[in-house]
Amino acid sequence: MNFVSYLNGSSNMSSDSLTVHKGMQFSTMDRDNDNLDNSSCSSVSGNGGWWFNGCAQMNPNGKYRQSDEVDATAMIWAGATYGVLAAIKSVRLLLQVA
């Protein structure tokens, strides 16, 4: 199961980091379904799973870091800061039955 259909419309964030990942299959460190060549976003982003397309827009399953310690393994959301990577404190994922 690859859970492709997770985003049916656009998100309501002021700057959206979800749309770039729309239509992607769920990727994990042992199941690479993203578009990164020669590696997997899950592996370079702290081994968490997500619907990665590329690795730069968001990483909700990364490690908690202070804002000045942001790197590829950090829990980040570029949409919260209009494309500038910033550490986020928490993520809440809400599911709705179709």
N, CA, C and O atoms as CSV, one atom per row, in Angstrom:
chain,resi,resn,atom,element,x,y,z
A,1,MET,N,N,0.837,-1.169,0.000
A,1,MET,CA,C,0.000,0.000,0.000
A,1,MET,C,C,0.890,1.242,0.000
A,1,MET,O,O,1.774,1.367,0.847
A,2,ASN,N,N,0.669,2.145,-0.925
A,2,ASN,CA,C,1.531,3.313,-1.063
A,2,ASN,C,C,0.870,4.636,-0.703
A,2,ASN,O,O,1.527,5.676,-0.741
A,3,PHE,N,N,-0.402,4.624,-0.356
A,3,PHE,CA,C,-1.096,5.812,0.154
A,3,PHE,C,C,-0.880,7.041,-0.717
A,3,PHE,O,O,-0.438,8.076,-0.217
A,4,VAL,N,N,-1.179,6.952,-1.996
A,4,VAL,CA,C,-0.916,8.049,-2.919
A,4,VAL,C,C,-1.839,9.243,-2.697
A,4,VAL,O,O,-1.376,10.382,-2.758
A,5,SER,N,N,-3.092,9.029,-2.447
A,5,SER,CA,C,-4.066,10.116,-2.438
A,5,SER,C,C,-4.220,10.748,-1.063
A,5,SER,O,O,-5.231,10.532,-0.396
A,6,TYR,N,N,-3.241,11.518,-0.634
A,6,TYR,CA,C,-3.338,12.140,0.681
A,6,TYR,C,C,-3.750,13.595,0.613
A,6,TYR,O,O,-4.122,14.161,1.641
A,7,LEU,N,N,-3.701,14.226,-0.547
A,7,LEU,CA,C,-4.013,15.644,-0.664
A,7,LEU,C,C,-4.932,15.843,-1.855
A,7,LEU,O,O,-4.491,15.803,-3.004
A,8,ASN,N,N,-6.211,16.056,-1.579
A,8,ASN,CA,C,-7.183,16.200,-2.654
A,8,ASN,C,C,-7.311,17.628,-3.158
A,8,ASN,O,O,-7.636,17.841,-4.326
A,9,GLY,N,N,-7.063,18.598,-2.311
A,9,GLY,CA,C,-7.116,20.000,-2.703
A,9,GLY,C,C,-5.825,20.662,-2.290
A,9,GLY,O,O,-4.797,20.001,-2.146
A,10,SER,N,N,-5.874,21.954,-2.099
A,10,SER,CA,C,-4.677,22.630,-1.598
A,10,SER,C,C,-4.794,22.791,-0.094
A,10,SER,O,O,-5.896,22.759,0.454
A,11,SER,N,N,-3.680,22.962,0.564
A,11,SER,CA,C,-3.719,23.169,2.008
A,11,SER,C,C,-4.079,24.617,2.280
A,11,SER,O,O,-4.071,25.446,1.370
A,12,ASN,N,N,-4.393,24.922,3.526
A,12,ASN,CA,C,-4.754,26.291,3.870
A,12,ASN,C,C,-3.606,27.036,4.540
A,12,ASN,O,O,-3.834,28.026,5.235
A,13,MET,N,N,-2.397,26.580,4.341
A,13,MET,CA,C,-1.231,27.261,4.907
A,13,MET,C,C,-0.960,28.539,4.119
A,13,MET,O,O,-1.273,28.621,2.931
A,14,SER,N,N,-0.384,29.526,4.779
A,14,SER,CA,C,-0.090,30.792,4.119
A,14,SER,C,C,0.889,30.608,2.960
A,14,SER,O,O,0.809,31.331,1.966
A,15,SER,N,N,1.779,29.684,3.071
A,15,SER,CA,C,2.683,29.307,1.991
A,15,SER,C,C,2.746,27.779,2.003
A,15,SER,O,O,3.178,27.188,2.992
A,16,ASP,N,N,2.332,27.154,0.949
A,16,ASP,CA,C,2.046,25.726,0.935
A,16,ASP,C,C,3.273,24.865,0.641
A,16,ASP,O,O,3.910,25.015,-0.402
A,17,SER,N,N,3.598,23.960,1.568
A,17,SER,CA,C,4.690,23.004,1.353
A,17,SER,C,C,4.172,21.620,0.999
A,17,SER,O,O,4.971,20.706,0.799
A,18,LEU,N,N,2.871,21.441,0.917
A,18,LEU,CA,C,2.303,20.130,0.615
A,18,LEU,C,C,2.143,19.877,-0.878
A,18,LEU,O,O,2.354,18.755,-1.339
A,19,THR,N,N,1.774,20.898,-1.636
A,19,THR,CA,C,1.420,20.714,-3.040
A,19,THR,C,C,2.527,20.053,-3.850
A,19,THR,O,O,2.239,19.238,-4.727
A,20,VAL,N,N,3.776,20.382,-3.580
A,20,VAL,CA,C,4.894,19.796,-4.331
A,20,VAL,C,C,4.957,18.278,-4.154
A,20,VAL,O,O,5.534,17.584,-4.992
A,21,HIS,N,N,4.379,17.762,-3.086
A,21,HIS,CA,C,4.404,16.325,-2.810
A,21,HIS,C,C,3.120,15.615,-3.249
A,21,HIS,O,O,3.012,14.397,-3.113
A,22,LYS,N,N,2.154,16.361,-3.770
A,22,LYS,CA,C,0.861,15.795,-4.164
A,22,LYS,C,C,1.040,14.693,-5.201
A,22,LYS,O,O,1.762,14.859,-6.183
A,23,GLY,N,N,0.375,13.570,-4.970
A,23,GLY,CA,C,0.413,12.452,-5.903
A,23,GLY,C,C,1.574,11.497,-5.708
A,23,GLY,O,O,1.676,10.495,-6.416
A,24,MET,N,N,2.446,11.790,-4.765
A,24,MET,CA,C,3.599,10.918,-4.527
A,24,MET,C,C,3.198,9.718,-3.678
A,24,MET,O,O,2.275,9.797,-2.866
A,25,GLN,N,N,3.896,8.617,-3.873
A,25,GLN,CA,C,3.702,7.440,-3.039
A,25,GLN,C,C,4.466,7.629,-1.737
A,25,GLN,O,O,5.463,8.350,-1.694
A,26,PHE,N,N,4.002,6.984,-0.684
A,26,PHE,CA,C,4.653,7.083,0.618
A,26,PHE,C,C,6.030,6.426,0.554
A,26,PHE,O,O,6.163,5.307,0.060
A,27,SER,N,N,7.045,7.116,1.049
A,27,SER,CA,C,8.418,6.603,1.052
A,27,SER,C,C,8.917,6.389,2.472
A,27,SER,O,O,8.589,7.154,3.380
A,28,THR,N,N,9.703,5.356,2.653
A,28,THR,CA,C,10.378,5.093,3.921
A,28,THR,C,C,11.836,4.786,3.610
A,28,THR,O,O,12.227,4.724,2.445
A,29,MET,N,N,12.644,4.591,4.659
A,29,MET,CA,C,14.062,4.331,4.409
A,29,MET,C,C,14.290,3.023,3.661
A,29,MET,O,O,15.336,2.851,3.034
A,30,ASP,N,N,13.327,2.092,3.714
A,30,ASP,CA,C,13.485,0.829,2.990
A,30,ASP,C,C,12.561,0.716,1.774
A,30,ASP,O,O,12.526,-0.329,1.125
A,31,ARG,N,N,11.817,1.769,1.462
A,31,ARG,CA,C,10.945,1.794,0.286
A,31,ARG,C,C,11.013,3.183,-0.334
A,31,ARG,O,O,10.293,4.092,0.077
A,32,ASP,N,N,11.874,3.337,-1.315
A,32,ASP,CA,C,12.161,4.630,-1.931
A,32,ASP,C,C,11.205,4.893,-3.089
A,32,ASP,O,O,11.345,4.301,-4.159
A,33,ASN,N,N,10.236,5.779,-2.879
A,33,ASN,CA,C,9.277,6.142,-3.920
A,33,ASN,C,C,9.374,7.612,-4.317
A,33,ASN,O,O,8.493,8.114,-5.015
A,34,ASP,N,N,10.419,8.310,-3.892
A,34,ASP,CA,C,10.535,9.735,-4.188
A,34,ASP,C,C,11.280,9.966,-5.499
A,34,ASP,O,O,11.668,9.015,-6.178
A,35,ASN,N,N,11.476,11.227,-5.849
A,35,ASN,CA,C,12.147,11.583,-7.104
A,35,ASN,C,C,13.598,12.009,-6.924
A,35,ASN,O,O,14.168,12.622,-7.827
A,36,LEU,N,N,14.203,11.706,-5.797
A,36,LEU,CA,C,15.610,12.031,-5.573
A,36,LEU,C,C,16.483,10.971,-6.244
A,36,LEU,O,O,16.312,9.777,-6.001
A,37,ASP,N,N,17.407,11.408,-7.078
A,37,ASP,CA,C,18.312,10.480,-7.766
A,37,ASP,C,C,19.407,9.990,-6.828
A,37,ASP,O,O,19.928,10.760,-6.022
A,38,ASN,N,N,19.752,8.725,-6.929
A,38,ASN,CA,C,20.887,8.104,-6.238
A,38,ASN,C,C,20.780,8.048,-4.720
A,38,ASN,O,O,21.773,7.754,-4.054
A,39,SER,N,N,19.627,8.316,-4.161
A,39,SER,CA,C,19.420,8.240,-2.712
A,39,SER,C,C,17.920,8.307,-2.456
A,39,SER,O,O,17.129,8.333,-3.398
A,40,SER,N,N,17.532,8.334,-1.201
A,40,SER,CA,C,16.119,8.512,-0.872
A,40,SER,C,C,15.968,9.662,0.105
A,40,SER,O,O,16.814,9.861,0.977
A,41,CYS,N,N,14.898,10.415,-0.041
A,41,CYS,CA,C,14.639,11.528,0.871
A,41,CYS,C,C,14.539,11.037,2.304
A,41,CYS,O,O,14.994,11.716,3.224
A,42,SER,N,N,13.955,9.881,2.502
A,42,SER,CA,C,13.833,9.349,3.856
A,42,SER,C,C,15.203,9.142,4.486
A,42,SER,O,O,15.403,9.486,5.651
A,43,SER,N,N,16.137,8.592,3.743
A,43,SER,CA,C,17.483,8.339,4.272
A,43,SER,C,C,18.237,9.621,4.594
A,43,SER,O,O,18.906,9.699,5.625
A,44,VAL,N,N,18.139,10.622,3.734
A,44,VAL,CA,C,18.879,11.866,3.971
A,44,VAL,C,C,18.146,12.814,4.912
A,44,VAL,O,O,18.708,13.822,5.340
A,45,SER,N,N,16.898,12.496,5.237
A,45,SER,CA,C,16.085,13.380,6.080
A,45,SER,C,C,15.801,12.800,7.457
A,45,SER,O,O,14.808,13.171,8.083
A,46,GLY,N,N,16.635,11.914,7.936
A,46,GLY,CA,C,16.475,11.403,9.289
A,46,GLY,C,C,15.743,10.085,9.403
A,46,GLY,O,O,15.397,9.676,10.512
A,47,ASN,N,N,15.491,9.401,8.292
A,47,ASN,CA,C,14.883,8.066,8.232
A,47,ASN,C,C,13.390,8.012,8.510
A,47,ASN,O,O,12.855,6.925,8.725
A,48,GLY,N,N,12.703,9.137,8.512
A,48,GLY,CA,C,11.250,9.137,8.688
A,48,GLY,C,C,10.541,8.971,7.359
A,48,GLY,O,O,11.101,9.295,6.312
A,49,GLY,N,N,9.322,8.475,7.388
A,49,GLY,CA,C,8.544,8.303,6.173
A,49,GLY,C,C,7.693,9.515,5.859
A,49,GLY,O,O,7.283,10.248,6.759
A,50,TRP,N,N,7.426,9.726,4.564
A,50,TRP,CA,C,6.536,10.810,4.129
A,50,TRP,C,C,6.258,10.632,2.653
A,50,TRP,O,O,6.852,9.763,2.015
A,51,TRP,N,N,5.372,11.430,2.099
A,51,TRP,CA,C,5.049,11.434,0.679
A,51,TRP,C,C,6.036,12.360,-0.022
A,51,TRP,O,O,5.632,13.364,-0.608
A,52,PHE,N,N,7.309,12.037,0.031
A,52,PHE,CA,C,8.351,12.898,-0.520
A,52,PHE,C,C,8.315,12.926,-2.040
A,52,PHE,O,O,8.144,11.891,-2.683
A,53,ASN,N,N,8.476,14.117,-2.611
A,53,ASN,CA,C,8.771,14.287,-4.019
A,53,ASN,C,C,10.263,14.588,-4.095
A,53,ASN,O,O,11.055,13.751,-4.528
A,54,GLY,N,N,10.628,15.767,-3.677
A,54,GLY,CA,C,12.012,16.122,-3.400
A,54,GLY,C,C,12.114,16.245,-1.892
A,54,GLY,O,O,11.134,16.013,-1.185
A,55,CYS,N,N,13.256,16.596,-1.404
A,55,CYS,CA,C,13.453,16.553,0.049
A,55,CYS,C,C,13.396,17.904,0.739
A,55,CYS,O,O,13.435,17.945,1.969
A,56,ALA,N,N,13.307,19.000,0.021
A,56,ALA,CA,C,13.575,20.296,0.633
A,56,ALA,C,C,12.381,21.018,1.246
A,56,ALA,O,O,12.585,21.858,2.122
A,57,GLN,N,N,11.171,20.744,0.843
A,57,GLN,CA,C,10.044,21.559,1.291
A,57,GLN,C,C,9.583,21.290,2.718
A,57,GLN,O,O,9.251,22.219,3.454
A,58,MET,N,N,9.564,20.040,3.100
A,58,MET,CA,C,9.078,19.713,4.435
A,58,MET,C,C,9.627,18.381,4.906
A,58,MET,O,O,9.931,17.498,4.105
A,59,ASN,N,N,9.749,18.252,6.210
A,59,ASN,CA,C,10.169,16.999,6.824
A,59,ASN,C,C,9.519,16.928,8.203
A,59,ASN,O,O,10.167,17.233,9.205
A,60,PRO,N,N,8.264,16.532,8.269
A,60,PRO,CA,C,7.557,16.519,9.551
A,60,PRO,C,C,8.017,15.423,10.497
A,60,PRO,O,O,7.677,15.455,11.680
A,61,ASN,N,N,8.777,14.461,10.011
A,61,ASN,CA,C,9.242,13.355,10.851
A,61,ASN,C,C,10.724,13.450,11.177
A,61,ASN,O,O,11.336,12.464,11.585
A,62,GLY,N,N,11.299,14.625,10.999
A,62,GLY,CA,C,12.705,14.830,11.323
A,62,GLY,C,C,12.925,15.008,12.815
A,62,GLY,O,O,11.999,14.882,13.616
A,63,LYS,N,N,14.150,15.300,13.168
A,63,LYS,CA,C,14.522,15.508,14.568
A,63,LYS,C,C,14.212,16.943,14.973
A,63,LYS,O,O,14.401,17.873,14.189
A,64,TYR,N,N,13.731,17.118,16.209
A,64,TYR,CA,C,13.470,18.468,16.699
A,64,TYR,C,C,14.789,19.208,16.869
A,64,TYR,O,O,15.722,18.695,17.488
A,65,ARG,N,N,14.863,20.403,16.323
A,65,ARG,CA,C,16.066,21.231,16.415
A,65,ARG,C,C,15.648,22.661,16.779
A,65,ARG,O,O,14.494,23.048,16.597
A,66,GLN,N,N,16.587,23.419,17.285
A,66,GLN,CA,C,16.380,24.851,17.465
A,66,GLN,C,C,16.398,25.490,16.079
A,66,GLN,O,O,16.986,24.930,15.154
A,67,SER,N,N,15.768,26.643,15.921
A,67,SER,CA,C,15.660,27.288,14.609
A,67,SER,C,C,16.999,27.563,13.954
A,67,SER,O,O,17.092,27.558,12.726
A,68,ASP,N,N,18.037,27.805,14.739
A,68,ASP,CA,C,19.341,28.099,14.148
A,68,ASP,C,C,20.163,26.846,13.861
A,68,ASP,O,O,21.322,26.950,13.459
A,69,GLU,N,N,19.580,25.664,14.060
A,69,GLU,CA,C,20.279,24.394,13.836
A,69,GLU,C,C,19.623,23.568,12.735
A,69,GLU,O,O,19.744,22.343,12.731
A,70,VAL,N,N,18.945,24.204,11.824
A,70,VAL,CA,C,18.194,23.500,10.790
A,70,VAL,C,C,19.144,22.865,9.777
A,70,VAL,O,O,20.049,23.517,9.257
A,71,ASP,N,N,18.919,21.574,9.507
A,71,ASP,CA,C,19.633,20.859,8.458
A,71,ASP,C,C,18.672,19.849,7.839
A,71,ASP,O,O,17.481,19.859,8.152
A,72,ALA,N,N,19.169,18.986,6.974
A,72,ALA,CA,C,18.307,18.047,6.252
A,72,ALA,C,C,17.589,17.058,7.160
A,72,ALA,O,O,16.547,16.526,6.778
A,73,THR,N,N,18.119,16.799,8.351
A,73,THR,CA,C,17.481,15.837,9.254
A,73,THR,C,C,16.508,16.494,10.226
A,73,THR,O,O,15.890,15.806,11.038
A,74,ALA,N,N,16.366,17.809,10.155
A,74,ALA,CA,C,15.507,18.540,11.095
A,74,ALA,C,C,14.032,18.435,10.723
A,74,ALA,O,O,13.686,18.197,9.566
A,75,MET,N,N,13.179,18.615,11.710
A,75,MET,CA,C,11.741,18.707,11.507
A,75,MET,C,C,11.474,20.107,10.944
A,75,MET,O,O,11.507,21.092,11.681
A,76,ILE,N,N,11.210,20.190,9.633
A,76,ILE,CA,C,11.097,21.493,8.970
A,76,ILE,C,C,9.799,21.624,8.184
A,76,ILE,O,O,9.170,20.630,7.822
A,77,TRP,N,N,9.417,22.863,7.931
A,77,TRP,CA,C,8.256,23.201,7.108
A,77,TRP,C,C,8.570,24.514,6.423
A,77,TRP,O,O,8.476,25.573,7.044
A,78,ALA,N,N,8.939,24.463,5.161
A,78,ALA,CA,C,9.301,25.687,4.442
A,78,ALA,C,C,8.101,26.598,4.248
A,78,ALA,O,O,8.265,27.815,4.152
A,79,GLY,N,N,6.900,26.040,4.188
A,79,GLY,CA,C,5.709,26.843,3.960
A,79,GLY,C,C,5.384,27.806,5.074
A,79,GLY,O,O,4.735,28.824,4.835
A,80,ALA,N,N,5.813,27.517,6.275
A,80,ALA,CA,C,5.515,28.392,7.408
A,80,ALA,C,C,6.281,29.702,7.326
A,80,ALA,O,O,5.894,30.688,7.953
A,81,THR,N,N,7.350,29.721,6.569
A,81,THR,CA,C,8.212,30.903,6.499
A,81,THR,C,C,8.475,31.312,5.054
A,81,THR,O,O,9.537,31.854,4.748
A,82,TYR,N,N,7.521,31.060,4.167
A,82,TYR,CA,C,7.608,31.453,2.766
A,82,TYR,C,C,8.883,30.968,2.084
A,82,TYR,O,O,9.580,31.741,1.426
A,83,GLY,N,N,9.179,29.682,2.249
A,83,GLY,CA,C,10.283,29.063,1.540
A,83,GLY,C,C,11.595,29.002,2.292
A,83,GLY,O,O,12.507,28.288,1.877
A,84,VAL,N,N,11.712,29.730,3.384
A,84,VAL,CA,C,12.925,29.670,4.202
A,84,VAL,C,C,12.759,28.518,5.181
A,84,VAL,O,O,11.778,28.480,5.923
A,85,LEU,N,N,13.694,27.582,5.198
A,85,LEU,CA,C,13.577,26.442,6.100
A,85,LEU,C,C,13.651,26.896,7.548
A,85,LEU,O,O,14.548,27.646,7.932
A,86,ALA,N,N,12.698,26.434,8.343
A,86,ALA,CA,C,12.662,26.770,9.763
A,86,ALA,C,C,12.264,25.533,10.538
A,86,ALA,O,O,11.447,24.735,10.078
A,87,ALA,N,N,12.838,25.379,11.706
A,87,ALA,CA,C,12.479,24.249,12.564
A,87,ALA,C,C,11.046,24.424,13.054
A,87,ALA,O,O,10.620,25.534,13.373
A,88,ILE,N,N,10.313,23.325,13.109
A,88,ILE,CA,C,8.965,23.366,13.665
A,88,ILE,C,C,8.937,22.531,14.932
A,88,ILE,O,O,9.750,21.625,15.113
A,89,LYS,N,N,8.000,22.844,15.799
A,89,LYS,CA,C,7.938,22.220,17.115
A,89,LYS,C,C,7.122,20.940,17.113
A,89,LYS,O,O,7.478,19.979,17.793
A,90,SER,N,N,6.030,20.915,16.358
A,90,SER,CA,C,5.163,19.739,16.359
A,90,SER,C,C,4.387,19.662,15.051
A,90,SER,O,O,4.283,20.639,14.310
A,91,VAL,N,N,3.850,18.487,14.789
A,91,VAL,CA,C,3.030,18.239,13.605
A,91,VAL,C,C,1.801,17.468,14.050
A,91,VAL,O,O,1.901,16.553,14.868
A,92,ARG,N,N,0.651,17.829,13.519
A,92,ARG,CA,C,-0.575,17.084,13.787
A,92,ARG,C,C,-1.151,16.670,12.441
A,92,ARG,O,O,-1.467,17.524,11.613
A,93,LEU,N,N,-1.287,15.393,12.219
A,93,LEU,CA,C,-1.808,14.852,10.969
A,93,LEU,C,C,-3.229,14.379,11.219
A,93,LEU,O,O,-3.455,13.497,12.047
A,94,LEU,N,N,-4.180,14.955,10.515
A,94,LEU,CA,C,-5.588,14.600,10.659
A,94,LEU,C,C,-6.022,13.782,9.454
A,94,LEU,O,O,-5.740,14.155,8.316
A,95,LEU,N,N,-6.692,12.689,9.690
A,95,LEU,CA,C,-7.162,11.808,8.621
A,95,LEU,C,C,-8.669,11.894,8.512
A,95,LEU,O,O,-9.370,12.043,9.514
A,96,GLN,N,N,-9.161,11.800,7.288
A,96,GLN,CA,C,-10.590,11.850,7.041
A,96,GLN,C,C,-10.953,10.699,6.113
A,96,GLN,O,O,-10.295,10.472,5.097
A,97,VAL,N,N,-11.988,9.989,6.468
A,97,VAL,CA,C,-12.467,8.893,5.630
A,97,VAL,C,C,-13.079,9.482,4.370
A,97,VAL,O,O,-13.891,10.404,4.438
A,98,ALA,N,N,-12.692,8.949,3.226
A,98,ALA,CA,C,-13.188,9.467,1.945
A,98,ALA,C,C,-14.610,9.048,1.709
A,98,ALA,O,O,-15.193,9.392,0.681
